[in-house]
Amino acid sequence: MKIHLIGIGGIGVSALAQYYLSKGHQVSGSDLVASEITDFLKKKGVKIFIGNHAQNIKRDVSMVIYSPAVKKSNHEYRKAKELKIKTLSYPEALGELTKEYYTIAVAGAHGKSTTTAMIALILTKAKLDPTVVVGTKLKEFGNSNFRAGNSKFLVIEACEYDSSFLKYNPNITVVTNVDKEHLDFFKTFANVKKAFKDFILRTAEDGYLVFNKDNQRISNFQIPISNKFSIKQFSIKQPESQKLSKILKVPGKHNIYNALGALNVARILGVPDSISFKALEDFKGTWRRFELKQGKVGSKAITVISDYAHHPNEISATLLATREKFPTKSIWCVFQPHQHQRTHYLFGDFVKMFRQMPIDKIIITDIYDVAGREIPTSSRTRDGIGAKINETSSQKLVEKINKENTIYLPINNLEKYIKADIKSGEVLIIMGAGEIYKLFDKF
């Protein structure tokens, strides 16, 4: 079968491309720009097109899968519809796969990539041979976001954006936490909570719900008694958290929660704790999740960390973990806000969080706009707040934080400024979900 994927450079769509390739299908795909992901797929045998063109879709293509970011006006999408080719969104296609496997789906505003990775590595070490689709790259999987398994088990990261996870059919549902996230889509936090509750209710009748008891926003969900799945709760107060705090190589309280979630799944599947704890002890972290290296600036030796955090609660957890790991060192944080809408909706949360952080130097750079997910630059308002979303800026965020250690710098000035001012022995953490990760490679 010939399968074409539009937006193949995306972290989710690229994993699905590898799945079909592993099943012996001919796979092609397109994206607007080349990237390390498209280069990686090309080496694996995927035919890559840069740019979206109708001629990329031939009559002999059996199925077209497209990223949720792809609009209906896309030339390849329209061509597929014109040729009456079976066309599925990424969540729809992944949802079809969840029907074929015993599926473990991990959702949550924060921590789902790490928890998915932890579960995958435990099951792999336990020789349960899972197929895995995760939203980050793992060294243990050949620096890939996909693992091809030969068992009935499928482990997936279930994203809530666009209510994508409502297409999935989990046997084990894991919810790490619920938070004010993706308000550009959901509009209100009430809608976020409703989507998570609807996702939980998709759990198979003979399945399991695993959730963080300490996250009150989940604990307050009223799950109808008529649902027959079993409920497993975990808490930082459990004795296991004492052991995990000692063996985990990834720092922070939030990672203890992630590990507790993974441990509960392993126990449901009958994996001995000895195997689970060994896998968690060996876990080195994932791409852009507290990814640490020793760097140099001339003769100055520094520690550099790359992290994907872009929500105030994620940033807080990561920076507190950094301070915990380096209690006496001077810490610099370079942060790139993600989307004007997200920054607008969470502006007050960002201000409060950065004011409280025990960090020595904070640099906030230009907001990263996500193609297809920003509103037009007209003066529209949302949620009665009254401020124009397109007027939200990093400069205004820095002004409102109003701390001497917090400055704004354009993204093109970051490298020069840091290299001139950072001192030997200091820690530099580079944070954000956009292009800011490229700065990590400069040190």
Secondary structure, 3 states (H helix, E strand, C coil): CEEEEECCCCHHHHHHHHHHHHCCCEEEEEECCCCHHHHHHHHHCCEEEECCCHHHCCCCCCEEEECCCCCCCCHHHHHHHHCCCEEEEHHHHHHHHHCCCEEEEEECCCCHHHHHHHHHHHHHHCCCCCEEEEEEEEHHHCCEEEECCCCCEEEEECCCHHHHHHHCCCCEEEECCCCCCCHHHHCCHHHHHHHHHHHHCCCCCCCEEEEECCCHHHHCCCCCCCCCCEEEEECCCCHHHHHHHHHCCCCCHHHHHHHHHHHHHHHHCCCCHHHHHHHHHHCCCECCECEEEEEEECCEEEEEEEECCCCHHHHHHHHHHHHHHCCCCCEEEEECCECHHHHHHCHHHHHHHHHHCCCCEEEECCCECCCCCCCCCCCCCCCCCCCCHHHCCHHHHHHHHCCCCEEECCHHHHHHHHHHHCCCCCEEEEECCCCCHHHHCCC
